[in-house]
Amino acid sequence: MRILSIILFISICVSSCGDYDKRSTLKAYLGDFGDVMVVTDRDLWEGDFGDSIKILLTDYVPAIMPAQGQFDLEYSSLENFTGSARRFRNVIYLDIGDKLNNQESNIATSKSEYALDQIIVYARAKTTEDMLELLSKRYKDIINKINDEEVKRKQQALAFRQDSAAIENIQRKKGYNILVPTAYKVLVDSGNVLWMNKLSSIRDDDMEKYNVRDIVITTYSYESEEMLLLENLLKKRDEVLRVITFDETDSTYIRHQEKLEPTLRVLSADNDYKLEIRSQWTKEGAFQGGPSIQYIQLDYDNRRIIHADARVYAPGYSKRELVRELEAIIKSITPVKN
């Protein structure tokens, strides 16, 4: 069983394992999850240009209420971007040319340049106007790139403490691999449904002071492309949740919250089709709700859809990093090939 955990950990880490000699000389990056350092001229940062950049890069995380920005921004001037500042985990370097610089507007990324598994996003443009135009068009690409790297880092952290027995059981019975941190408990393992959760911060004298991280994974036969339409995926998810979360004592159950428009992001296409849905959930008949992230992939070889739904209930807590943890787990799902 221990071997399975090791294999899963290696599979998560292998994509970040570049040239060994270079990596062995690099120190660890600095900063916490969601921290981003912006490097630009101080006068620009403290003026209207900087205000516009801050608005773009602190765009709200979808479906989280109260609203929370994508990143916690730090700042470094060009001249102070040396020493430990260069080891920041996520860096956005704004390179604005002068009148003699004819560089085209573009965005490029660099991995492990000054610190191990660090990412630097270089945004280049000739003028501040060109830079604002570039970032206005591409800021979501930058946000997604950095957040995708943060998910990989979270997976690496979670992989150190896994429930190897649960991983082996899920692989054998469900036909897919998934990270199962030891803090998560399997509640339902029946047929094509798996439900596990993590309950934390309980206070005996105040049961409202807790948070719950729920993950429900369902597999079902793939029959047509229409099954992968947003409305059909939300309908299927509600059907599953109504069955497994229905409470006979008060007739409550979990369902999709229609008041907030869901967001959809296609992660890959064709036979390796994967997509992400962010929305809110509510408890029918009760005053509960919170953010939800779904990860859907087409297991083409086995002609099925693997549909993972992860939800947070954390009244009074910041939810961005709780959702990131769930995202890291469900995006570790890998079908077992027959």
C-alpha positions, 0 to 999 in steps of 0.5 A: 500500500505504501508503494501506491502512495509513493507512485502517486507522489512521484507522478505529481512531482515529476512534471516539476523535475527539470535539470537536476544540477540546476535544481540542486543549487537553488534555495526554496522559494519564499511566500505563502499560497496566493502571494504574488510579487509585482516588480515595476517602477515605483512611480508607476506602481504608486500612480494610476498605472499601479492602481489599474494593475492592482485591480486586474490582478486582484480580480475576485475568485469566482463563487467565493462570498464574501468576495476575495481577491485571487492574489495577495500582492507584494511589491518590489521596485526594479532596483530592489529586486535582488537577494531574497526578493528574487526568491519570491514564489510568484513574480510578475515582472513588468518590463516596459521599454523606452522610446528606443526599445521596439519590443513587441507586447508579449507574455512569457514564463520562467520556472525555477529561475532564482528559487526552486519551483518558482514561477516568474511571469514576464510581461513586456511592452513598449509603453505603459499604455501598451502594457495596460492593453496587454494585461487587460487582454491577458490578465486571466491567463496570468492568474490561471498560470500562477494558480495552476502552479499553486495547485501543483505545489499544494498537491506536493505538500498534501502528498507527504501524508496520505492514507495509503489504504484508502488510495489502494481501495479507491484505485481497486474499486473505482478505477482511478487514483487520487490523493487522499490526505490522512485528515480526510475520511471516507463517508460513502463508498458505494457503487460509482459514488465516493464521498469523503470529507474533512471536518476541522476547527470544532469547538464543543461550546459553539458548533458554528465555529467549524469548517467542512471540506466535502468531496463527492466523486461520481463516475457514469457512462459517456454516451454523447457530447451533450453530457458535457454541456454545463447545464447537463453537468449541473443537473447530474451533480444535483441528482447525485447530491440530492440522493446522498445528502438527503436528511430524512429528519428535516428533508434537507439536501445539497443542491446548486445555488442558481443566484450566482452564474457559474463559471466554466473553464476548459482545461483540455480538449479532444479525447483528454477533455477536462473542464472546471466549474466554479459555482455556489451550493446551498442546502435546501431547507436550511441557511447554509451554503458556500463555494463549489469547484467541480472537475470533470474529465472524460475517461475516454479509454473506459468510456465514462465521465469522472465528475468530482464536486468539492464544496466548502462550508466555513462561515466566518473563515477565509475560503480561498485556500480551503478551496485550493486544497480541494482543487488540488485533491480533485485535480489529482484524479487519474483514471486507471487504464485497463 
